[in-house]
Amino acid sequence: MNDKYEKVTPTQLYMLFSLYLFTTILSFRQGALVGEAKFGVWVSLLIGSFGGLLFPYFSYRLAKRRPTRFFSHYGREIVGSWLHYPLVSIMIFSYLFSAAFVLREMQDFMVEVFLPDTPDWAVTSIFCICVAYAVRSGVQTIFRCAQGVFFLTMIGMLLIPVFVMGELNKDMSVAFLNHFDWKGIGSGSYLVASLYGQMSFILFLFPFFSNQQKTMKSLIWATVTSLFIICSNLIPTILIFGPELTSNLIYPELELIRYIRAGYFLENLDPVLISIWLTSLFIKISLFLYVAILILTHSFSLQDHKPLSLTMTILMAGISLLMVRTGADLVRLMGHGEVMFLIVTEAIPILYLVVDWIRSRLGKSSNEKAKA
Amino acid sequence: MDRKWGKRSGGRAGQHTDDMDPIHHQLSWLKERLANCSDLVIHTFESRFHQKCALVYVAGLTDQKNIQEEVLRAIFSLDASTAEEFRASIFERKQLPISNYAVIPLEAGPSSVVEGRVLLVIENEQRAIRFNLPFVKGRAIDEPISEATVRGPREAFIESADDNLSLIRKRLKTPEFKTETMQIGTYTQTKVMILYIQGLCDNELIEMVRTVLSQIKIDGVLGSSYLEEHLDSSPFSPFPQVQYTERPDVVSAALLEGRLAIIVDGSPMVLVVPVTLFMLLQSAEDYYQRYVAGTWIRWIRYLFVFISLLLPSFYIAITTFHPEMIPSKLLITITASREVVPFPALVEAFIMEISFEALREAAVRIPKSIGQAVSIIGALIIGTAAVQAGIVSAAMVIIVSFTGIASFIIPHFDLGLAVRFLRFPIMILAGIFGLFGIACGLILLYIHLINLRSMGIPYLTPVTPFVVSDLKDTLIRAPWWFMRKRPYHENEKLNKWRQPKKEASKQGEEEEEIRD
């Protein structure tokens, strides 16, 4: 009776990745993205997202070759233990670091905007309790978490542009069609591709998926949905603040939300909307951490990931608190190396795919020779 | 005393004479097993063939008038010419002109007697006859107290399992409606019945419930809650994982949805499994009102669940951390009322909420005659004196009162209790981290609800896992003509259609026309 609830369905996959993809871009990367691409940001998003989608596509092709086995179990059969374990260690660190990075961004945001007197560690700790509980509960819980809040979050995110419609400087909109700085668009696409390419970790979760043939379909739809949500929020932001101000604001989406006035009842709605938004961040952090723990569990040939969940959450919290001193350092870290590091990690499955393909071709030809 | 009935002697166990040697052995064994039972009656008599006989029963549990009128008359009117024939016609041919009797070994006699059966013992016979002549005083079928409706039926379960079963059987006139009976409780031997409709209820569920119930080893079962806690998958969860109801129509509806009911003798509450959060937020009245009203009231209920859980926390968070959210005029009013209060908003809310919980508990426990007085004192102290004395603010009184009213809207009492209980940790989080704390509290609660299952069914079905077709009875209360498919039916072998598919019904109509 329980088995049918243990698998991740294509709908769950679509819903989780829709939330996963727009959340960081809208929350924290909007300024950097607009700073690079200016009015051509939508082109950057299109190129970057579909370019980034190639990484999960190669992961998918690799995973499809052994659909019932976990990559961490069979990876060493492809490239050998000596290369496999260092590469896997890089991936574990990458996902752990990504989780810690988003956590740090979230913590800085909360402390700066809403809880100026609350210590950083307290904010991180309470949030990490939620993350540890979700990660301990397993992959199904994380995906179902996303499923439950999907419609609520979508409605929340789509209501924001509706409410600020009256404030838009519509004359500026023509610039989206005639102002293209291709160098900036290229840099923007590079940034977006690194974020969309992170979906390549489906490789590690593949045996959990119930209808594996539909995986790429779900990811493509999730990409389309997230692009729609990002553009529906990003374009009004630029039309209100202009590209220069948007790129210099730390949290442009927050400023956009603050344009909403809900009449006399509540002066502004930003804490409520941010509470909804927080759930998407929570899902993203939990998923990154879960993947890191899963790889570690399989690498050590452990049966259950649960014993590692609390330890790894504490490790993530530690990295998050100690990785940089200030928010400015965090921005510098993102601009210098983090994107490249992500792209390299995302490309690791391609190496496995190529080696596996060559080995299977060689294996086939040697078999044919032997037969002949 | 009629001569043809033969010689009779008897009375209470203590007064019984031991002058009947051949039956003495059997009776002394029975008396030994049932020693110190002052309500035990051993009625000894001699048959027409001078065989020593005895009727053994518990005075309060059996219909003594019927014993006289039916059992004794039947024994003495039996058409037999010899003692052997008399014995054979009772035990072998079962010719006693009385319904519902069984031949049992004498060893099973004591348990039958304490269950309220009448035992006939005959000399030199290792078998006995068991008559079913119950006489248990109980209350009559009454109106539901905790689940009242305006338009729905007004019958509620009582303490008798058989009467409760008849109330359901009356509504489900189908041979597919099955009942299984078992006894649970070493001392209470409580009758427990499992009810389901074959073809609608998943066999795995039936087997699971059967296994759980058969594994219960307990001295006594005095209410359905004794079994409820055994059926919980997550015993530490504050949320109820089994539904209980006192309405036979609710149980019938649940059985038609392919769920399973458990009747426990002695309890007016019937258990229903599996259950989801959204089922617990449905009221019987939703289905008797027009669907527009049903849907509207259901939305109000959902809204007030959140208000009941979060309103004090929001108040604490907004006044403490996010005053910029409140319009300036309202902020001035709230600040003015809080000016004289010496406590932070969190402490103030705690004082009020705990006082309110105490008042509510007191109102339930105290006798009705002084209940009014306590209500007045509570209202005066909390409503007026506390504000005037500057201990709490008027705004907080409004918040707490509103939260109190909201918590009564939840139809299932245990779910209401869970929400009342969970309000406190979320208030603490709101007091420490503001809205961020509330969001974290809700995320934790949400993960817990996602992990929770009732008999294997996820608690948040149909929202997650997402079942679009079941939203028609969750998000809204769809009209009956629209609810053609049974909810939560994934097993292909089960009949999932409540109303025939359109094609099928059209085909049926065409066939009828041809026949005409």
Interface residues (C-beta under 8 A of the other chain):
Chain A: M1 N2 K4 Y5 T9 T11 Q12 M15 M110 F114 L115 T118 A122 V123 I126 F127 I129 C130 Y133 A134 S137 T141 R144 C145 Q147 G148 V149 Y264 F265 L266 E267 N268 L269 P271 V272 I274 S275 L278 T279 F282
Chain B: D202 E204 L205 M208 A317 F321 H322 E324 M325 I326 P327 S328 L429 I432 F433 G434 L435 F436 G437 I438 A439 C440 L442 I443 L444 Y446 I447 H448 I450 N451 R453 G456 P458 L460 V463 T464 P465 F466 E490
